[in-house]
Amino acid sequence: METFNSTDLNFSDSAIEHFSKVLKERGKGIGIRLGIKEAGCSGYEYTFDFVDDIIDDFITYEKGGCKIFIDSNSFSFLKGSMVDYVDEGLNQGIKFINPNAKAVCGCGESFTL
């Protein structure tokens, strides 16, 4: 299992707190899997899944007791990003600041590489 550090991909404290909270509420799991897939109006979107068992061929990161798992293909498109949890009025959720994204859809859900 390969690891990465905050110079490769950075997570705000609020993002880690959010991931830890949803894992705790779920009652099981060892971490969160992040990725990207072809979807949405701009071509790609971010994905989130719970991880119940260690995934050996994924790149991992741990901060504040929360483990993040990313497949190497997605990692190449996420490298250099900042992952944040924002609470702006009625809107709450994970926000990616991704220098690899050439454009972001108006809805904020998908992006172009």
Residue, then its C-alpha position, 0 to 999 in steps of 0.5 A: m500500500e503506497t501512501f501520499n502526503s499533504t504536498d500531493l493532496n491536501f485535506s482541510d480539518s473540516a473535511i477530515e472532521h466530516f469524513s470521520k463523522v459520517l464514518k462514525e454515524r455509519g457505525k463501521g468502516i475503516g475509511i473513505r475512498l475518493g475517486i473520479k468517474e466519467a459522468g456529469c455534464s462536464g465529463y467527470e465527477y468526484t466519487f465517495d465510498f465507504v471502505d470496510d477492508i484495506i485495499d492494498d493497491f490503493i494510495t492511502y493518506e491518514k489525518g486525524g485518525c481518518k484514512i483516505f483511499i484513492d486509486s492511482n488513476s484517480f490520484s493522477f487527476l486529483k494530485g495538487s488538489m485541496v479537499d474542503y468541507v464547506d457550510e455556506g447557508l443552505n449548502q453543505g458538502i465537500k468541495f474540491i479545489n483541483p488545479n487539474a480541472k480545466a472547467v467546472c460545471g455551473c452546478g459544481e458537480s462535474f468538471t473537465l480535465 
